[in-house]
Amino acid sequence: CASGNPPTLSAIDVEGYSSLQWQESLTSGTGFTDIAGATTINYTLATVPSGARYYRLVATCGTNSSNSAEIGVTVDNPQLSGTTPGSRCGPGTVNLSATTGVGFDVNWYAVPTGGAPLYTGGTFTTPSINSTKTYYVAASGGGVSNTTIPGDGAWDHFTTTGGFQTSAITSAYMILTVLQPLTLSSMDIYPSATIGTAFSIEARTGSVSTTPAFLSYSGTTTVQNTGTPTVAQTVNVNWVLPPGTYYIGFTSNPNTWRSGTATHTFPWVAPGLASMDFYLTPSYQYYFYNLKLSTACEGLRTPVVATVNTPPSIQATASLDTICNGQSSILNVTSSNTGYTYTWEPGTLVGPSQTVTPSQKTIYVVAAEDNSGLSFQGCTNTDTVTVVVNPTPTAVSINNTPATICPTLGQVATLAASGGEISGEFSFGTAASQNTATTYPAPYSVYYGGQRMQVLITAAELSAQGMQAGNIGSINFPVVSLGANWGSTTTSCQDFQVSIGATALTSLTSFQTGLTQVIAPYDYTPVVGYSNEQIFSTPFYWDGTSNLIIETTFSNNKLGATADGVIQPNSPTGYQSTIVYRVDNQTSSFVATGTTVSVSSSSRVDFKLNCSVPTTFAWSPLTGLFTDAGASIPYTGTSVTTVYAKPASTTTYTSTSTSSHNCSATQTTTVTVDCTVPVTYTMFTGKKEGSVNL
């Protein structure tokens, strides 16, 4: 097959000859020429011949030479009748097509060799692309495509009993017996290792301990399973296998699922094609599922170009790219192409100009499309604009005591402002994965009776979520589920405590000391959900530039069990961000000072921090305001929450709380000046004229 492995030439009865030389020719019986480097009894051609060829071996002893009988090689290369490229103006999908003879399939690929088909069929619609891209197409036929081996249930069947294991090929493997030439296109695995973990697989043809790999594959995990596996990762090995027996297994196993119990009866057989068995015990299936086998020959791939022509440009702008919460910004898009119509997301807003009032940082995407029927008909383009929303301080309150004064009598009003704060809850982690009942990170898990965990978070990560220098007042760890022992033999994490400290470290490899305790030891019972906010006894001030280490520790001083485990979400960080010490049957004080790193990981448990940011307080007007109760030191506009008012006349004062992003909240109060002396009448005298009292 033109797209298969090159054939191997072999000869027998050539002992005693001093030299060997393989030759090839396009014509039977004549025109043979030497193949460079082909001087061994068994020789594999460097490439698959482009057409029919004839081969023979010339064996020489001294001056005598003997020619072997010819070997004819026929090359099957299913042909395409034609291909049609496609084009578009601007980003989007492109339609490509190819034709072939009756009874043949058309397979489309993203790469010139290897990989799995993107699509099978004559017309292929590409994914959305924003630049010209070459795809590859080949005709295929003459056999079966992507068939599986039937088993006792199904080839891809796995049982809910089993386990995640890391066994390598030297201790366990799958036995695949191939009865005719075929291609093993792909197989599924169910890894539990962190996404991005490297793994490798080999197929050997003899003793698994001494035979080198016949074929191999290396990759990284793209899914992660816990508990009973639910998400398969398809591994596109695309191995071309001649008839024979192959021993297939991991050389580096990303802790994948092996089904258990005696529900399988091996071997599994696809008559005339292949059969499968498993070394070790016949009641277990190996780590590979849903093998896809093909006997059809695929021709050489032909490139087909999807062209993306440059569309007229567009430019999106915002009247204010940074606003305070509650303010609005006007979005606008312009282009030299008058035929464009525009749609904004989020919100499905139609038109070139939109007024938006986002409550958080928002990236607006504007899509332009030309349906005018003019020269740029069908062109599309996109642009983005970001509006950053800064928090506004909370409402300001003013306590005005007394509200009425007489300054000539030395009376002074005390004006004390409160509120005007900026605080928020900031999330770290996307729940990309989660631990199992027996793995970490999980700060509440009692799978071991006690644990000490430290996690590192960089200043860049804190700032990226919108945090500013300020006081951190609480932490919240989410929980997915609690083990069966919770609520019975396990009721809390005993002597649970939290400490925080600043650091310049960018990777965490050993336990750090000198942290500040923000939650003293107490018994804490976690609950499912993001409902585990734990308030700091003393807020921790983050300077806005340092990385932080957060430590949790507790011990129930017992032997933990799987049913004591706690499942919590975690997310990859790209650096070693977590270390854990876990131990059974030790006191909380012993665990809190343990320095052994039992687990290290580049995944960090998800959490939320509540942080408050300082604001400045200013008062206006300055007239009649002082910084001391005796009203002797004039107020000059510095940031204070309390001032003293002694105006000469009734005055309304404004207190303004302003953040570092110039977002503000205000409140007013009036100091009334009244120096009227009240008159009290104690006696009245007069006279009477007639009936009138004077």
C-alpha positions as CSV (number, residue, x, y, z in Angstrom):
1,C,0.0,0.0,0.0
2,A,1.4,3.4,-1.0
3,S,0.8,4.9,2.4
4,G,2.0,1.9,4.4
5,N,5.3,0.7,5.7
6,P,8.1,0.0,3.1
7,P,8.4,-3.8,2.3
8,T,11.2,-5.9,3.6
9,L,13.2,-8.1,1.2
10,S,14.5,-11.5,2.5
11,A,16.4,-14.4,1.1
12,I,17.4,-17.9,2.2
13,D,20.3,-20.3,1.4
14,V,22.9,-17.5,1.0
15,E,25.4,-18.8,3.6
16,G,29.0,-18.8,2.5
17,Y,28.8,-15.9,0.0
18,S,31.3,-13.1,0.7
19,S,29.0,-10.3,-0.4
20,L,25.3,-9.6,-1.1
21,Q,23.7,-6.9,-3.1
22,W,19.9,-6.2,-3.7
23,Q,18.9,-4.9,-7.1
24,E,15.7,-3.4,-8.5
25,S,14.2,-2.8,-11.9
26,L,11.0,-1.4,-13.4
27,T,10.9,-4.4,-15.9
28,S,10.9,-8.1,-15.2
29,G,14.1,-9.8,-16.4
30,T,16.1,-6.8,-17.4
31,G,17.4,-3.4,-16.3
32,F,18.4,-4.3,-12.7
33,T,20.5,-1.7,-10.8
34,D,22.1,-1.9,-7.4
35,I,20.2,-0.4,-4.4
36,A,22.6,1.7,-2.4
37,G,23.3,0.2,1.0
38,A,21.2,-2.9,0.4
39,T,23.8,-5.5,1.3
40,T,22.1,-7.6,4.0
41,I,20.1,-10.8,3.8
42,N,17.0,-8.9,5.2
43,Y,16.7,-5.4,3.9
44,T,13.8,-2.9,4.4
45,L,13.4,-0.5,1.6
46,A,13.8,3.2,2.5
47,T,10.4,4.1,1.1
48,V,7.4,2.5,-0.5
49,P,8.0,2.3,-4.3
50,S,5.9,4.7,-6.4
51,G,4.8,1.8,-8.6
52,A,5.4,-1.9,-9.5
53,R,9.0,-3.0,-9.0
54,Y,11.1,-6.2,-9.4
55,Y,13.9,-7.2,-7.0
56,R,16.6,-9.8,-6.9
57,L,19.6,-10.6,-4.7
58,V,23.1,-10.9,-6.2
59,A,25.3,-13.2,-4.1
60,T,29.1,-13.1,-4.8
61,C,31.8,-15.5,-3.8
62,G,35.2,-14.6,-5.2
63,T,34.7,-14.2,-8.9
64,N,31.4,-16.1,-9.0
65,S,28.0,-14.5,-8.7
66,S,24.5,-15.9,-8.4
67,N,21.2,-14.2,-8.9
68,S,18.1,-15.1,-6.9
69,A,14.7,-15.4,-8.4
70,E,12.9,-12.1,-8.9
71,I,10.5,-10.8,-6.3
72,G,7.7,-8.7,-7.7
73,V,6.1,-5.9,-5.6
74,T,2.8,-4.4,-6.6
75,V,1.9,-1.1,-5.0
76,D,-1.7,-0.3,-4.4
77,N,-2.3,3.4,-4.5
78,P,-6.0,4.4,-4.6
79,Q,-6.3,7.5,-6.8
80,L,-8.4,10.7,-6.5
81,S,-10.1,11.8,-9.7
82,G,-9.7,15.4,-8.8
83,T,-9.6,18.0,-6.0
84,T,-11.1,21.5,-5.7
85,P,-9.6,24.1,-3.5
86,G,-11.7,26.8,-1.8
87,S,-11.4,30.4,-0.8
88,R,-13.2,33.0,1.2
89,C,-12.7,36.7,2.2
90,G,-11.9,37.0,5.9
91,P,-12.1,34.4,8.7
92,G,-14.6,31.6,8.6
93,T,-15.0,28.1,7.1
94,V,-14.0,27.0,3.6
95,N,-15.5,24.2,1.5
96,L,-13.0,21.9,-0.1
97,S,-13.9,18.9,-2.3
98,A,-12.3,15.8,-3.8
99,T,-13.6,12.9,-6.0
100,T,-12.6,9.3,-6.4
101,G,-13.9,6.1,-8.0
102,V,-16.9,4.1,-6.9
103,G,-16.3,2.0,-3.8
104,F,-13.6,4.3,-2.4
105,D,-13.6,6.7,0.5
106,V,-12.1,10.1,0.7
107,N,-10.2,11.0,3.9
108,W,-9.2,14.5,4.9
109,Y,-6.2,15.3,7.1
110,A,-4.6,18.3,8.7
111,V,-1.1,16.9,8.2
112,P,0.7,15.4,5.2
113,T,1.4,12.1,7.0
114,G,0.1,10.4,10.2
115,G,-2.7,11.7,12.3
116,A,-6.4,10.7,12.2
117,P,-8.8,11.8,9.5
118,L,-10.6,15.1,10.2
119,Y,-13.5,14.0,8.0
120,T,-14.5,11.3,5.5
121,G,-16.4,12.3,2.5
122,G,-16.2,14.2,-0.8
123,T,-16.9,17.7,0.5
124,F,-15.0,18.9,3.6
125,T,-15.9,22.1,5.4
126,T,-12.9,23.3,7.3
127,P,-13.0,24.6,10.9
128,S,-13.1,28.4,11.1
129,I,-9.7,29.7,10.0
130,N,-8.3,33.2,9.7
131,S,-5.4,32.6,7.4
132,T,-4.7,30.4,4.4
133,K,-4.2,26.7,5.4
134,T,-3.3,23.5,3.5
135,Y,-5.3,20.4,4.1
136,Y,-4.5,16.9,2.8
137,V,-6.8,14.4,1.1
138,A,-6.4,10.7,0.1
139,A,-8.5,8.0,-1.5
140,S,-9.0,4.8,0.5
141,G,-10.6,1.5,-0.3
142,G,-10.3,-2.3,-0.7
143,G,-11.0,-3.4,2.8
144,V,-12.7,-2.5,6.1
145,S,-12.3,0.9,7.8
146,N,-12.2,1.6,11.6
147,T,-13.7,-1.6,12.7
148,T,-13.5,-3.0,16.2
149,I,-13.0,-6.4,17.7
150,P,-16.2,-7.7,19.2
151,G,-16.0,-8.9,22.9
152,D,-18.2,-10.2,25.7
153,G,-20.2,-7.0,25.9
154,A,-18.3,-4.6,23.7
155,W,-14.7,-4.0,22.7
156,D,-14.7,-0.6,24.5
157,H,-16.5,-2.0,27.6
158,F,-14.9,-1.3,30.9
159,T,-16.3,-2.3,34.3
160,T,-17.1,0.1,37.1
161,T,-14.8,-2.0,39.3
162,G,-11.1,-1.8,38.5
163,G,-8.5,0.8,39.3
164,F,-6.0,3.4,38.0
165,Q,-2.6,1.9,37.6
166,T,0.8,2.7,36.3
167,S,2.0,-0.7,35.2
168,A,4.5,-0.8,32.3
169,I,4.9,-3.3,29.5
170,T,7.4,-5.4,31.4
171,S,4.7,-6.5,33.9
172,A,1.5,-6.3,31.9
173,Y,0.6,-6.0,28.3
174,M,-2.1,-6.6,25.6
175,I,-1.5,-9.3,23.1
176,L,-2.8,-8.4,19.6
177,T,-2.6,-11.2,17.0
178,V,-2.9,-9.8,13.4
179,L,-4.1,-12.2,10.7
180,Q,-3.8,-9.9,7.7
181,P,-2.0,-6.6,7.1
182,L,-3.9,-3.9,8.8
183,T,-3.6,-0.4,10.3
184,L,-4.3,0.1,14.0
185,S,-5.6,3.7,13.7
186,S,-6.4,4.5,17.3
187,M,-7.3,3.3,20.8
188,D,-8.8,4.9,23.9
189,I,-7.3,5.3,27.3
190,Y,-8.7,6.7,30.6
191,P,-5.9,8.5,32.3
192,S,-6.1,10.0,35.8
193,A,-2.8,11.8,35.8
194,T,-2.7,15.6,35.6
195,I,-3.5,17.0,32.1
196,G,-0.3,17.4,30.2
197,T,1.4,14.3,31.6
198,A,3.7,12.6,29.1
199,F,3.2,8.9,28.2
200,S,4.6,6.4,25.7
201,I,3.4,3.1,24.2
202,E,5.3,0.4,22.4
203,A,4.4,-2.6,20.2
204,R,7.0,-5.4,20.5
205,T,7.2,-8.6,18.5
206,G,9.0,-10.8,21.0
207,S,10.1,-11.0,24.6
208,V,8.8,-7.8,26.3
209,S,12.0,-7.6,28.4
210,T,14.6,-7.9,25.6
211,T,12.9,-7.2,22.3
212,P,13.2,-3.6,21.0
213,A,10.1,-1.7,20.0
214,F,8.6,-2.6,16.6
215,L,6.5,0.6,16.7
216,S,6.2,3.3,19.3
217,Y,4.0,6.3,20.2
218,S,4.5,9.3,22.5
219,G,2.0,11.8,23.7
220,T,0.6,13.8,26.6
221,T,-2.7,13.4,28.4
222,T,-5.6,15.7,27.4
223,V,-8.2,14.5,29.9
224,Q,-8.2,13.5,33.5
225,N,-10.5,11.0,35.2
226,T,-11.4,10.4,38.9
227,G,-13.6,7.8,40.5
228,T,-15.2,5.7,37.8
229,P,-13.8,6.9,34.5
230,T,-16.1,8.8,32.2
231,V,-13.9,10.6,29.7
232,A,-11.8,8.7,27.1
233,Q,-8.7,10.1,25.4
234,T,-8.3,8.8,21.8
235,V,-4.7,8.0,21.0
236,N,-4.1,8.1,17.2
237,V,-1.2,5.7,16.9
238,N,-1.8,4.9,13.1
239,W,0.4,1.8,13.3
240,V,0.7,-0.4,10.1
241,L,1.0,-4.0,11.3
242,P,1.9,-7.0,9.1
243,P,0.5,-10.4,10.2
244,G,2.0,-11.5,13.5
245,T,1.7,-11.3,17.2
246,Y,2.3,-7.9,19.0
247,Y,2.8,-7.2,22.6
248,I,1.5,-3.7,23.3
249,G,1.9,-1.8,26.5
250,F,2.9,1.4,28.2
251,T,6.5,2.2,28.7
252,S,5.3,5.3,30.7
253,N,1.8,4.9,32.0
254,P,-0.2,8.1,33.1
255,N,-2.1,6.2,35.8
256,T,-4.8,4.8,33.5
257,W,-7.9,2.6,34.2
258,R,-7.8,-1.1,34.0
259,S,-11.1,-2.9,34.2
260,G,-11.5,-5.7,36.7
261,T,-13.8,-8.6,37.7
262,A,-14.4,-11.7,35.7
263,T,-16.8,-10.1,33.2
264,H,-14.4,-10.6,30.3
265,T,-13.7,-13.9,28.5
266,F,-10.7,-13.8,26.3
267,P,-9.6,-14.0,23.6
268,W,-11.8,-11.6,21.7
269,V,-11.8,-12.4,18.0
270,A,-12.6,-10.6,14.8
271,P,-12.7,-13.5,12.3
272,G,-10.0,-13.3,9.6
273,L,-8.8,-10.0,11.0
274,A,-7.3,-10.1,14.5
275,S,-7.7,-11.3,18.1
276,M,-6.9,-9.8,21.5
277,D,-5.8,-11.3,24.8
278,F,-4.2,-10.0,28.0
279,Y,-1.1,-11.2,29.7
280,L,-1.5,-11.8,33.5
281,T,-5.1,-12.9,34.1
282,P,-7.8,-13.5,31.6
283,S,-10.5,-11.8,33.7
284,Y,-9.0,-8.3,33.3
285,Q,-8.8,-6.0,30.3
286,Y,-5.7,-4.1,29.6
287,Y,-5.5,-0.2,29.7
288,F,-6.5,0.1,26.0
289,Y,-10.1,0.2,24.8
290,N,-12.0,0.7,21.5
291,L,-9.2,-0.3,19.1
292,K,-9.9,0.9,15.6
293,L,-8.6,-1.5,12.8
294,S,-8.5,-0.9,9.1
295,T,-7.5,-3.1,6.2
296,A,-8.3,-0.6,3.5
297,C,-5.3,0.8,1.6
298,E,-5.1,4.5,1.5
299,G,-3.4,6.3,-1.4
300,L,-0.8,9.1,-1.1
301,R,-2.2,12.3,0.2
302,T,-2.8,15.3,-2.0
303,P,-2.6,18.9,-0.7
304,V,-5.7,21.1,-1.1
305,V,-5.5,24.7,-0.2
306,A,-8.1,26.7,1.7
307,T,-7.4,30.3,0.9
308,V,-8.4,33.1,3.2
309,N,-8.2,36.5,1.4
310,T,-7.6,39.6,3.3
311,P,-10.8,41.5,4.0
312,P,-11.2,45.2,4.5
313,S,-10.0,46.0,8.0
314,I,-12.2,47.2,10.9
315,Q,-11.2,49.1,14.0
316,A,-13.1,48.8,17.3
317,T,-12.7,51.5,19.9
318,A,-14.3,52.4,23.3
319,S,-14.8,56.0,24.4
320,L,-13.6,54.8,27.8
321,D,-11.6,51.6,28.0
322,T,-11.5,51.9,31.8
323,I,-14.6,52.8,33.8
324,C,-15.9,52.7,37.4
325,N,-18.7,50.3,38.2
326,G,-22.0,51.9,37.2
327,Q,-20.5,54.0,34.4
328,S,-21.0,53.5,30.7
329,S,-18.7,53.4,27.7
330,I,-19.6,53.9,24.0
331,L,-18.3,51.2,21.7
332,N,-17.7,52.1,18.0
333,V,-16.4,50.3,14.9
334,T,-15.2,51.9,11.7
335,S,-14.1,50.6,8.3
336,S,-13.4,51.9,4.8
337,N,-15.9,49.3,3.6
338,T,-19.4,50.8,3.7
339,G,-20.9,47.4,3.0
340,Y,-20.2,45.9,6.4
341,T,-22.9,45.3,8.9
342,Y,-21.9,44.7,12.5
343,T,-22.9,42.5,15.5
344,W,-21.3,42.9,19.0
345,E,-21.0,40.1,21.6
346,P,-21.8,39.6,24.3
347,G,-25.3,40.8,24.0
348,T,-26.0,40.3,20.3
349,L,-25.9,44.1,19.8
350,V,-26.5,45.1,16.2
351,G,-25.0,48.3,14.7
352,P,-21.7,50.2,14.5
353,S,-22.1,52.0,17.9
354,Q,-23.3,50.7,21.2
355,T,-23.5,52.1,24.8
356,V,-22.5,49.4,27.3
357,T,-22.5,49.4,31.1
358,P,-20.6,46.2,32.1
359,S,-20.3,45.2,35.7
360,Q,-16.9,43.5,35.2
361,K,-14.0,43.4,32.8
362,T,-15.5,42.5,29.4
363,I,-14.0,41.7,26.1
364,Y,-16.3,42.9,23.3
365,V,-16.1,41.1,20.0
366,V,-17.5,42.8,16.9
367,A,-18.1,40.7,13.8
368,A,-18.4,42.5,10.4
369,E,-20.0,40.8,7.4
370,D,-20.6,42.2,3.9
371,N,-23.8,41.1,2.3
372,S,-24.1,44.2,0.1
373,G,-23.7,42.4,-3.2
374,L,-20.9,44.8,-4.1
375,S,-17.1,44.1,-4.6
376,F,-16.6,42.8,-1.0
377,Q,-19.6,40.5,-0.9
378,G,-19.1,37.7,1.6
379,C,-16.2,39.3,3.3
380,T,-16.0,39.0,7.1
381,N,-13.7,40.3,9.8
382,T,-13.6,40.6,13.5
383,D,-12.0,42.9,16.1
384,T,-12.1,43.2,19.9
385,V,-12.1,46.0,22.5
386,T,-11.7,45.5,26.2
387,V,-13.5,47.6,28.8
388,V,-12.0,47.3,32.3
389,V,-14.4,47.9,35.2
390,N,-12.9,49.1,38.5
391,P,-14.9,48.8,41.7
392,T,-16.6,51.8,43.2
393,P,-16.3,52.4,47.0
394,T,-19.3,51.5,49.1
395,A,-21.7,54.2,50.3
396,V,-20.2,56.8,52.6
397,S,-21.9,57.7,55.9
398,I,-21.2,60.7,58.0
399,N,-21.9,61.0,61.8
400,N,-22.3,64.8,62.5
401,T,-22.3,65.6,66.2
402,P,-23.6,68.0,67.1
403,A,-25.3,69.1,63.9
404,T,-25.9,72.6,65.2
405,I,-23.2,74.8,66.8
406,C,-22.4,78.3,67.9
407,P,-18.8,79.0,67.1
408,T,-18.7,82.2,69.1
409,L,-19.4,80.0,72.1
410,G,-16.5,77.7,71.1
411,Q,-18.7,74.9,69.9
412,V,-17.2,72.4,67.4
413,A,-19.0,69.7,65.3
414,T,-17.3,66.3,64.9
415,L,-17.7,64.9,61.4
416,A,-16.7,61.2,61.2
417,A,-17.0,59.3,57.9
418,S,-17.4,55.6,57.5
419,G,-17.9,53.1,54.7
420,G,-16.4,54.1,51.4
421,E,-14.6,50.8,51.2
422,I,-13.6,48.6,48.2
423,S,-13.7,44.9,48.8
424,G,-14.2,41.9,46.5
425,E,-14.0,38.2,46.2
426,F,-11.4,37.0,43.8
427,S,-11.3,33.4,42.4
428,F,-8.2,31.4,41.6
429,G,-8.6,28.2,39.6
430,T,-11.0,27.0,36.9
431,A,-11.9,23.5,38.3
432,A,-10.0,22.0,35.5
433,S,-9.6,18.8,37.4
434,Q,-10.1,17.3,40.8
435,N,-8.3,14.9,43.2
436,T,-9.5,11.4,44.0
437,A,-10.3,10.2,47.5
438,T,-6.7,9.0,47.8
439,T,-4.8,11.8,46.1
440,Y,-4.0,15.5,46.7
441,P,-4.1,18.5,46.7
442,A,-7.2,18.6,49.0
443,P,-6.7,20.7,52.2
444,Y,-9.7,19.1,53.9
445,S,-9.0,15.4,53.0
446,V,-8.5,13.0,55.9
447,Y,-7.4,10.1,53.7
448,Y,-4.2,10.4,55.8
449,G,-5.1,11.3,59.4
450,G,-3.2,14.7,59.2
451,Q,-1.7,16.9,56.5
452,R,0.3,20.1,56.1
453,M,-0.2,21.8,52.7
454,Q,1.5,24.9,51.3
455,V,0.6,26.5,48.0
456,L,2.3,29.3,46.0
457,I,0.4,32.0,44.1
458,T,2.3,34.6,42.2
459,A,1.7,38.4,42.3
460,A,1.0,38.2,38.5
461,E,-1.9,35.7,39.2
462,L,-3.3,37.9,42.0
463,S,-3.1,41.0,39.8
464,A,-4.6,39.3,36.8
465,Q,-7.8,38.6,38.8
466,G,-8.0,42.3,39.7
467,M,-6.6,42.3,43.2
468,Q,-4.8,45.3,44.4
469,A,-2.6,45.9,47.5
470,G,-4.8,45.6,50.5
471,N,-6.1,43.4,53.3
472,I,-7.0,39.8,52.7
473,G,-9.8,38.9,55.1
474,S,-10.8,35.4,54.3
475,I,-10.3,32.3,52.2
476,N,-12.8,29.8,50.7
477,F,-11.9,26.3,49.5
478,P,-14.6,24.5,47.4
479,V,-15.6,20.9,48.0
480,V,-17.0,18.5,45.4
481,S,-17.9,15.6,47.7
482,L,-17.2,14.1,51.1
483,G,-16.3,10.5,51.7
484,A,-18.8,8.1,53.3
485,N,-17.2,8.4,56.8
486,W,-18.0,12.1,57.0
487,G,-20.8,12.7,59.4
488,S,-20.2,9.5,61.3
489,T,-16.6,8.5,62.3
490,T,-15.2,11.7,60.8
491,T,-16.9,15.0,61.6
492,S,-14.2,17.7,61.2
493,C,-10.6,18.6,60.4
494,Q,-9.3,19.0,63.9
495,D,-7.0,21.9,64.8
496,F,-7.4,23.3,61.3
497,Q,-5.3,26.5,60.9
498,V,-4.2,28.8,58.1
499,S,-1.1,30.9,57.7
500,I,0.1,33.2,55.0
501,G,3.4,34.8,54.1
502,A,5.0,36.9,51.3
503,T,7.8,35.3,49.3
504,A,10.0,35.9,46.2
505,L,9.9,32.1,45.3
506,T,8.6,31.2,41.9
507,S,8.5,27.4,42.6
508,L,7.7,25.6,45.8
509,T,10.0,22.7,46.6
510,S,10.3,22.7,50.4
511,F,8.2,23.9,53.3
512,Q,8.7,27.6,54.2
513,T,8.7,29.1,57.7
514,G,8.0,32.5,59.0
515,L,4.4,32.7,57.9
516,T,1.7,34.7,59.7
517,Q,-1.1,32.7,61.3
518,V,-4.4,34.2,60.3
519,I,-6.7,31.4,61.6
520,A,-5.8,29.8,64.9
521,P,-6.4,26.1,65.3
522,Y,-10.0,25.0,65.6
523,D,-12.2,22.1,64.5
524,Y,-13.7,22.8,61.0
525,T,-16.3,20.8,59.2
526,P,-16.2,21.4,55.4
527,V,-19.4,21.4,53.3
528,V,-20.0,20.7,49.7
529,G,-19.8,23.7,47.4
530,Y,-18.1,27.1,47.6
531,S,-19.5,27.5,51.1
532,N,-16.4,27.2,53.2
533,E,-15.4,30.8,53.8
534,Q,-13.1,31.0,56.7
535,I,-12.6,34.5,58.2
536,F,-9.1,35.6,59.3
537,S,-8.7,36.7,62.9
538,T,-6.4,39.4,61.6
539,P,-6.4,40.5,58.0
540,F,-3.2,39.8,56.1
541,Y,-1.9,42.8,54.1
542,W,-0.7,42.1,50.6
543,D,1.7,44.7,49.2
544,G,0.6,44.2,45.6
545,T,4.0,42.9,44.4
546,S,5.0,39.9,46.4
547,N,4.2,36.3,45.7
548,L,2.2,34.6,48.5
549,I,2.4,31.2,50.3
550,I,-0.8,29.9,51.9
551,E,-0.5,27.1,54.4
552,T,-3.2,24.9,55.8
553,T,-2.6,22.2,58.4
554,F,-4.7,19.9,60.7
555,S,-4.5,16.4,62.2
556,N,-7.2,14.1,63.5
557,N,-4.4,11.9,65.0
558,K,-5.8,8.7,63.4
559,L,-5.4,6.2,60.6
560,G,-7.2,7.7,57.7
561,A,-9.2,5.8,55.1
562,T,-10.5,6.1,51.6
563,A,-13.9,6.9,53.0
564,D,-12.4,9.9,54.9
565,G,-11.2,11.5,51.6
566,V,-12.6,14.8,50.3
567,I,-12.8,15.6,46.6
568,Q,-11.8,19.2,45.8
569,P,-11.3,20.9,42.4
570,N,-7.8,22.0,41.3
571,S,-6.2,23.7,38.3
572,P,-2.8,23.6,36.6
573,T,-0.4,26.4,37.2
574,G,2.6,25.8,34.9
575,Y,5.0,25.7,37.8
576,Q,5.4,23.6,41.0
577,S,2.8,25.3,43.2
578,T,1.8,22.7,45.8
579,I,3.6,20.6,48.4
580,V,1.9,18.3,50.9
581,Y,3.1,16.4,53.9
582,R,0.6,13.7,55.0
583,V,0.8,11.2,57.8
584,D,-1.3,9.0,60.0
585,N,-1.6,8.8,63.8
586,Q,0.3,12.0,64.7
587,T,-0.7,15.1,66.7
588,S,-1.6,18.4,65.1
589,S,1.5,20.1,66.5
590,F,3.7,17.3,65.0
591,V,2.0,17.6,61.6
592,A,2.2,21.4,61.6
593,T,5.9,21.3,61.9
594,G,6.5,18.4,59.5
595,T,9.0,19.1,56.7
596,T,8.8,16.0,54.6
597,V,7.4,16.6,51.1
598,S,5.1,13.6,50.5
599,V,3.4,15.1,47.4
600,S,4.5,17.9,45.0
601,S,2.4,19.1,42.1
602,S,2.0,21.8,39.5
603,S,-1.7,21.7,40.1
604,R,-3.1,23.9,42.9
605,V,-6.4,23.5,44.8
606,D,-9.0,26.1,43.8
607,F,-9.9,28.9,46.2
608,K,-11.3,32.4,46.7
609,L,-9.8,35.3,48.6
610,N,-11.8,38.3,50.0
611,C,-9.7,41.4,49.9
612,S,-10.4,45.0,50.9
613,V,-8.5,47.9,49.3
614,P,-7.7,51.2,51.1
615,T,-9.3,54.4,49.8
616,T,-8.6,58.0,50.5
617,F,-11.0,60.4,52.2
618,A,-11.2,64.1,51.3
619,W,-13.4,66.8,52.7
620,S,-14.7,70.0,51.0
621,P,-14.9,72.9,51.3
622,L,-11.9,73.4,53.5
623,T,-13.4,76.5,55.1
624,G,-14.1,76.0,58.8
625,L,-12.6,72.5,59.0
626,F,-9.8,71.4,61.4
627,T,-7.9,68.3,62.2
628,D,-8.1,68.7,66.0
629,A,-11.0,68.9,68.4
630,G,-9.8,72.3,69.6
631,A,-10.2,73.6,66.1
632,S,-6.8,75.1,66.1
633,I,-5.1,73.2,63.2
634,P,-6.7,73.9,59.8
635,Y,-7.6,70.9,57.6
636,T,-5.7,71.2,54.3
637,G,-7.1,68.3,52.2
638,T,-5.2,65.4,53.5
639,S,-6.8,61.9,53.7
640,V,-8.6,61.6,57.1
641,T,-11.9,60.1,58.0
642,T,-12.6,62.5,60.9
643,V,-12.5,66.3,60.8
644,Y,-13.8,69.0,63.1
645,A,-16.1,71.8,61.8
646,K,-16.3,75.3,63.2
647,P,-17.7,77.3,60.3
648,A,-18.8,81.0,60.7
649,S,-22.1,80.2,59.0
650,T,-24.2,77.2,58.1
651,T,-22.2,75.0,55.7
652,T,-22.7,71.8,53.8
653,Y,-19.7,69.6,53.8
654,T,-18.9,66.7,51.4
655,S,-16.8,63.6,52.2
656,T,-15.4,61.8,49.2
657,S,-13.9,58.3,49.3
658,T,-11.6,57.8,46.2
659,S,-9.9,54.6,45.1
660,S,-6.5,54.3,43.4
661,H,-8.4,54.1,40.0
662,N,-10.2,57.4,40.8
663,C,-13.5,55.8,41.4
664,S,-15.4,57.6,44.2
665,A,-18.4,57.7,46.5
666,T,-19.6,60.8,48.3
667,Q,-21.9,61.9,51.1
668,T,-22.9,65.3,52.4
669,T,-23.8,66.7,55.8
670,T,-24.8,70.2,57.0
671,V,-23.4,71.9,60.0
672,T,-25.9,74.5,61.1
673,V,-24.7,77.7,62.8
674,D,-27.2,79.2,65.3
675,C,-26.1,81.7,68.0
676,T,-29.6,82.9,68.9
677,V,-30.0,83.4,72.6
678,P,-33.4,82.0,73.7
679,V,-35.6,84.4,75.9
680,T,-37.7,83.0,78.8
681,Y,-40.5,85.2,80.2
682,T,-41.0,84.7,84.0
683,M,-43.4,87.7,84.7
684,F,-45.8,90.1,82.8
685,T,-47.0,93.5,84.0
686,G,-49.4,95.9,82.3
687,K,-52.7,97.9,82.7
688,K,-56.3,97.7,81.6
689,E,-58.1,100.2,79.5
690,G,-61.8,99.3,79.4
691,S,-62.0,95.7,78.4
692,V,-58.5,95.6,76.8
693,N,-55.4,94.4,78.7
694,L,-52.3,96.3,77.8
